[in-house]
Amino acid sequence: MIKKICIIGYGSIGKKHHDILKKNFKKIQIYIISNHLKKKKFVYNKITDIKEINPDYVIISSITKNHYNDLKYIDNILSKKIILVEKPLFMKHKYYKAKKNKIFVAYNLRFHPIIQFIKNLIKYKKIIETNIYTGSYLPSWRTYNYVNSYSSSKKLGGGVKLDLSHELDYCLFLLGNYKINFYINKKISKLKIKSDDYLSLLGRSINKSYINMTLNYFSKVPNRRIIINGNNISLDADLNNNTIKYCVNNKLYNKKFSRKSLYESYLKMHESVLNKNYQDIAKLVEGIKIMKLIDQIK
């Protein structure tokens, strides 16, 4: 039974995990390790303090470049715990085998109601093509100063192929293993960043579905779409507006999901850990597969 949770790092994503857990799991004590916060009750400043805390569930939400060392340290010093590493798993592909603990990767979009709906809808269907498009405007979602955010820096683990690797992961979740056959990955906009802001790739899944994926940081009209066509099935999902249109056996349907679907994806991911239901959560080996794909793009 999980009684204590420790969050490593308290940037925007660490705070998001904290707020969701605190609101929904009131009987669980939450600890924070961050050198940016003043030390007080339940707040520590050094990762070495984790031995004293001895949590049941650890969330690593430090900057990407620290993930590997943080994971290695925690996996060595703790035993029989659950560790969730914020995406992406590492800065680059590295082989890592869990030593004493269960390790997962925080690809929460796997738990988005639309992704879950699509997975069930296309089950046992022959998929011909999958089109994924995600366009967002970095200054709008790094409002505190996008120029100095980790997203703008290659050295800190920024860039669309790392920052928006959710799409690389849910493609794996929906279609199974896939290969990248062609890609363009570079900085092409006038954003004041040093990381890549554009990725376009063509690939093919193990089930022979062609994949077309585009990610960018510079679209001033936010868009997160999935379009899939197959034998007797077509769908167009909008993850920003929480809607999906789909056609099965020549019948057209429209379905709308809750506006809180993104929030629910984080909540359901944590519930899966707390309830020890690991069916859909991204395993360590899957996080490593995504890093291998990202390294191929590099």
C-alpha positions, 0 to 999 in steps of 0.5 A: 500500500502506498502511503508516501510519495516523493516528487523530485524536482518542482518545476511546472510539471512537478507542481502539476503532479503534486497538485493532482495527487494532493487533491485526489489522494488526501490520505497519502503524504507527499514530499518534495525534493527541490533545491529551489524551495525553502526547506520546511516540513515535507520539503527537502533540498537534496536527493540524498534525503530520499533515504530518510523519506523512504517513499513508496512511490517516487516521481522524477520530474527534474530537468531531462538532463538529470533523469538518468543520474537521478534514476540510477541513484534512487534505484540503487538506494531504494528497494521494492518501490515504484519509480515514475520518470517524467518524459522523455526518459533520458536525454539520449538512448541509454540501456538501463535495467531496473535493479531493485524497483519497478520503473515506468515513464510518465507518458500520460497521454496513453490515459487520455480518454480519446487515446483509450477510445481509439485503442479500443476502436482500432483493435483487430482492425487493419490500419492503412495509414496514421497521420499525427499532427501537433502544432503549438506556439512555444511562447504561449505555453512557456509564458514565464520566458520561453527563451530561458526555458528548458524547451529552448535548450538542447543541453537541457533536453528541449526541442520538439523531438524530446518535448513532444515525444508524447506523439512518438509514444502514443503511436507506439501504444496504438500501433505497436513497434514502428520504424522511421524511414525518413525525417526532417528535424531542424530549427526553421522558425524565428523563435529565439531558441537553440533547440529544434522546433520542427520534426516531420517523419514518415514511418511504418508500423510492424502491422504495415500501417504507414505513419506520417507525423509532424510536430512543431513549436511555432503554430499560433493555432494550437492543434493536436490531431490524429487521423487514421484510415483503415479497412472499414474504419476512419477517424479524425480525433482532436485532442485539444477540443476533445472530440472525435469523428469516426466512421465504422462500416459506413456509419458516421459517429461524433463523440465529445469528451470532457474538457478535463480530459488532459487532467484526467490523463494524469489522474488515471496514470497515477491511479494505475500506479496506486492500484498496481494496474500496469497494463497501459502505463509506459514500461521502462523498456518502452521508454527506452524504445522511444529514446532509440527512435529519438536518437535515430532522428538525431 
